[in-house]
Each structure stands twice: as structure tokens, then as C-alpha cells.
């Protein structure tokens, strides 16, 4: 049940490290609550051997710290964005058993996005990029959203238009996790 955090690169060719499905968790980080931890719990309850790539900057005080992969962080390999793009591509396109899972929670009322940019701005751009990868590179992408996520109907219309078919956006975290594992071709 390993979790890779930002800037951790591991050898996953030929199953050296990553042997189960590789699931990248995409979605709002600042202002979205700790939805990633809840998603990890769900994925691990379904497939305990999954490897999750999580762009959160959790530290050893996080409740899931026992699952963190302990590898040196190589600052020379670039920024977090480089790491994200590497693992997004590994999970969604290159790796046989992998999927990019986007989850769109409503903005937290307790700890909202600090701004000044809008909540989930980067996620919206990533969704647009990955729609195109789905269309042109058969990328494996699953999207789930909490009811009330601002702009969800437009996101839905954009997926339908680019993919030229109805695209299912899942309404619960568990449905989203199960769909991502199924898309990764690794369901028990």
C-alpha cells in the first residue's frame, strides 16, 4: 500500500517497485479538505496492493504516513509540476495497469482555498489537458465530483464534446475509486 509524494521517483519498470495498479490522484489540494486521504482508504480497501501517487505535501504527522514510500527526494529533477506530469503520464498512458483519478470536492467551508487564484484553477486546466489525451492517446481517466462542485455542468459538457460521447462523472468517492481500478485493468 505505498503512497508516493511529490518529487519521489521510484523504479517501476518491469514491476521492480510498482506491482499493482498505479493510481494518480488529481484534484484540488488547497481548499479541498483531505479528500485524498479518504480516497486512499477506499482504494486500499478494494486493492491493498495499489500504489497511489498523491501530489499533497503531507509530512510524517499525517495519519497515512506509514504508507509513504521512503526514497530520497532528488531536487535536481525539477519542480513538483515535472514530477506530476511524469506520474500522470505513467498512470494514464504509459503503464499497463494505471489510471488518472480526478476527484472534485466542493470547496471546504472550514479551510477554504486561500486565493488569490480561484479554487481548483489548476485542476480545471489539467482536466482540459487530459480530455485531449483521452481523445488522442486513449488515456485512462476517471472523474468523480461531489454534488455542488462549481462549474461541474460545464466540465461535463466539455468532456462530452471533446470525446464525442456521453462521459460518466461519478457521484461518490467509492464509485470513482472502483471505476479507476477497473480502468486500470486491475479489479479483484
Beta strands, then each sheet from edge to edge (+ up, - down):
strand 1: 3-4
strand 2: 22-26
strand 3: 51-54
strand 4: 98-104
strand 5: 141-145
strand 6: 169-170
sheet 1: 1+ 3+ 2+ 4+ 5+ 6+
end
